[in-house]
Amino acid sequence: MESSKKSSNSMMVVVVLVLVAAMAAAEQAGAICNMTSDGFDACKPSVTGPDPAEPSRGCCDALGAADLPCLCSYRNSVVLPSLGIDPGLAMQLPRKCGLPTPAGCEG
């Protein structure tokens, strides 16, 4: 039991370190999958909460410039829920913005 707690705590530390490193890399690079932090901010109301907003023009423009297959690769990541993002709602954004949805990225 004690080793299970240690293992769980170790895993949590690793996840936090990965998140911090990813956020630092995004700050330095200014983008993840060709989507800037402003683009993510514009889309956040559409992928959070029990009553998400329709995607804004800013969100759709950011998605249109983003590497959608790259973004889709995060669909099963622990990163999205840890940031308060509903992966199912996130996968619906391309369709809601009138963009082609990459294979395997349907929501």
C-alpha positions as CSV (number, residue, x, y, z in Angstrom):
1,M,0.0,0.0,0.0
2,E,2.8,2.4,0.9
3,S,4.6,1.7,-2.3
4,S,1.4,2.3,-4.2
5,K,1.1,5.8,-2.6
6,K,4.7,6.6,-3.4
7,S,4.2,5.4,-7.0
8,S,1.1,7.5,-7.3
9,N,2.8,10.6,-5.8
10,S,5.8,10.1,-8.1
11,M,3.5,9.9,-11.1
12,M,1.8,13.1,-10.1
13,V,5.1,14.9,-9.7
14,V,6.1,13.7,-13.2
15,V,2.8,14.9,-14.7
16,V,3.2,18.3,-13.0
17,L,6.8,18.6,-14.3
18,V,5.7,17.7,-17.8
19,L,2.9,20.3,-17.7
20,V,5.3,23.0,-16.4
21,A,7.9,22.1,-19.1
22,A,5.2,22.2,-21.8
23,M,3.9,25.5,-20.6
24,A,7.4,26.9,-20.5
25,A,8.1,25.6,-24.0
26,A,4.9,27.1,-25.3
27,E,5.8,30.5,-23.8
28,Q,9.2,30.4,-25.4
29,A,7.9,29.1,-28.7
30,G,4.7,31.2,-28.6
31,A,2.6,28.4,-29.9
32,I,1.7,24.7,-29.7
33,C,0.8,23.0,-32.9
34,N,0.9,26.5,-34.6
35,M,-1.7,27.8,-32.2
36,T,-0.7,30.8,-30.0
37,S,-1.7,31.3,-26.4
38,D,-4.1,34.0,-27.6
39,G,-5.8,31.4,-29.8
40,F,-6.1,29.0,-26.9
41,D,-7.6,31.7,-24.8
42,A,-10.1,32.6,-27.5
43,C,-11.2,28.9,-27.7
44,K,-11.3,28.2,-23.9
45,P,-15.0,29.3,-23.4
46,S,-16.0,26.8,-26.1
47,V,-14.3,23.8,-24.5
48,T,-15.1,24.3,-20.7
49,G,-18.0,24.2,-18.4
50,P,-21.4,22.7,-18.5
51,D,-22.7,25.3,-21.0
52,P,-19.9,26.0,-23.4
53,A,-20.1,29.0,-25.7
54,E,-20.1,28.8,-29.5
55,P,-16.6,29.3,-30.8
56,S,-15.7,32.9,-31.5
57,R,-14.3,34.2,-34.8
58,G,-11.0,34.6,-33.0
59,C,-11.1,30.9,-32.0
60,C,-12.0,29.7,-35.4
61,D,-9.3,31.9,-37.1
62,A,-6.8,30.4,-34.7
63,L,-7.9,26.9,-35.4
64,G,-7.8,27.6,-39.1
65,A,-4.1,28.5,-38.8
66,A,-3.3,25.6,-36.4
67,D,-2.0,22.1,-37.1
68,L,-5.2,20.3,-36.4
69,P,-3.7,16.7,-36.5
70,C,-1.1,17.9,-34.0
71,L,-3.8,19.4,-31.7
72,C,-5.8,16.2,-32.1
73,S,-2.9,14.2,-30.8
74,Y,-3.6,15.7,-27.3
75,R,-7.2,14.3,-27.2
76,N,-6.4,11.5,-24.8
77,S,-3.7,13.4,-22.9
78,V,-4.1,14.2,-19.2
79,V,-3.1,17.8,-20.1
80,L,-6.6,18.8,-21.3
81,P,-8.6,17.8,-18.3
82,S,-6.0,19.2,-16.0
83,L,-6.5,22.6,-17.7
84,G,-10.3,22.4,-17.3
85,I,-10.7,21.5,-21.0
86,D,-13.3,18.9,-22.0
87,P,-11.6,16.8,-24.7
88,G,-15.0,15.9,-26.3
89,L,-15.9,19.6,-26.7
90,A,-12.4,20.3,-28.0
91,M,-12.8,17.7,-30.7
92,Q,-16.0,19.3,-31.9
93,L,-14.4,22.7,-32.5
94,P,-13.2,22.1,-36.1
95,R,-16.7,21.1,-37.2
96,K,-18.3,24.1,-35.4
97,C,-15.9,26.4,-37.1
98,G,-16.6,24.9,-40.5
99,L,-13.1,23.4,-40.8
100,P,-12.3,20.0,-42.1
101,T,-11.9,17.6,-39.2
102,P,-8.8,15.4,-39.4
103,A,-9.3,11.6,-39.5
104,G,-9.5,10.2,-36.0
105,C,-10.3,13.6,-34.6
106,E,-14.1,13.6,-34.8
107,G,-15.9,14.6,-31.7
